[in-house]
Amino acid sequence: MADKLKIISGSSNPELAWSICEILGIELTPVLLETFSDEEIRIEIQDNVRGDDIFIIQSTCSPVNYNIMELCLLMDALKRSSARRVTAVLPYYGYARQDRKVSPRSPISAKMVADFLCCAGMHRLMTIDMHAGQIQGFFNVPVDNLFAAPVALEYLRAVPGEIVIVSPDAGGVERARAYAKRLDASLAIIDKRRDRPNQATAMNVIGDVEGKTAIVVDDMIDTAGTIVAAADVLLKNGAVDVVACATHPVLSGPALERLRDSKFSQIFLSDTIPLGSKCEACEKIHIFSIAGLLAKAINNTHTESSVSELFV
């Protein structure tokens, strides 16, 4: 008898898990998730999972450390319940920006979290737009690093005018080039100088943006300082309109206020991280769902079909 596909949701993004289950035509496996008064987490899988193929949906967004610990406890519970395979589906993989030593006595946090997840019982990792692709090498299990671009492009094709795709920094050029190729658009890069963590100053535009609609693409928006500065410098260099597109809406600190007051006419974000009422605070924000992309990847993984068709 073939193993059964089951979806389990942590507490970070249950709406996304429900959407995935609806697309796959299955019920969400019930789980007890409680927090004791001292903030310890209590977990109990409330269905038989022996021999099953389990996918846990859990973005490691804020509260980051709580969500990572909850994910690890879920995997340990499944391991001790004799699940055949446990795949951690992290639409947003936290700690990915800390992928190397930046000072003599600092940790490589992304590697430590990878070890933590593997030790907890993870057989496979599925994520979207990991901040640094080389982090896949930190894991001793298979990693599927999917891209949100196929979904985002459906919305960006409707943006009017002559388009130029803009990378907000040198590190995002490969991503911007992929978007530009599929939209048959030109490419520009912003030369950015970072003064201190979470603060950046956009200096110069490399490429022609004059008279065009500039679409700034990035993997995430955290405090929004970088991308808002990008909008200002693009307009100063002759762009007629600026649009933002990012996969992960981290939106910490003053991000929402900055986006609301920014020069962007539209801001496209995915639901890898739930925004809830935050969207109401900024009418420029439009959400596109990656539930269909993850549902296809989960189904193909379960049926041992190719996942490569989902990559851009």
C-alpha angles and dihedrals in degrees: 000000000000118000116259124245113236132176122210124187128209118208097263100079113004093155091063091048091052091050092051091050091049091053092047092045096235136117123252109253108245117246131179110229116179137158121216121222090262089054096253112145123238118199134180127172105223099201137055109269101168109145093358131136104240129195118191116203109208129143112204093223127131120352078040102175093044092052093048091051092047090051092051092049090050091052092047090051091051092047090053089047092059099248109174096223133003119201117189109214106200107176086184118031110205123210089033092125090062095068100134143026110278095179135020097263103034129111128242091237098184090057093048092052090048090054090046093054094046092050090051091062108272114157097181140009127217120185142153128240097344107207093238118023093209090068086082085077090062090072127078091204132068114285126201108198102189126191127232091206097098090059097039092050091063088065098038093055087067093058107111128230134032106322132216119185113222130201110209091214142006093265093064098051095105091053093047091048090055091053092045092051093053094044092044088234135139123257133235133178131207118222103222129192115200115210098181138342114305091007125094139164120216107220116170139008117228107203138028116296100151113130092001138110106249117212111195111205125192139156094242146002112218115161089351093228094122098046095044090051087050091056092052095050092046092054090048088054094055107271111151095209138006127213128181129213125181135160102216119046098200089157100178128170114352094352099117093047091048093049092047091052095040128108093246114121093197134014119197117200133169128230096245083116118034114243100182111168091000089085090062090060091062119037091191091071118099120185123215119190125232092191092106092051092050092044091056092047092049093048093048092048092049093049092043090242125144118283093188092089088070094058122096 
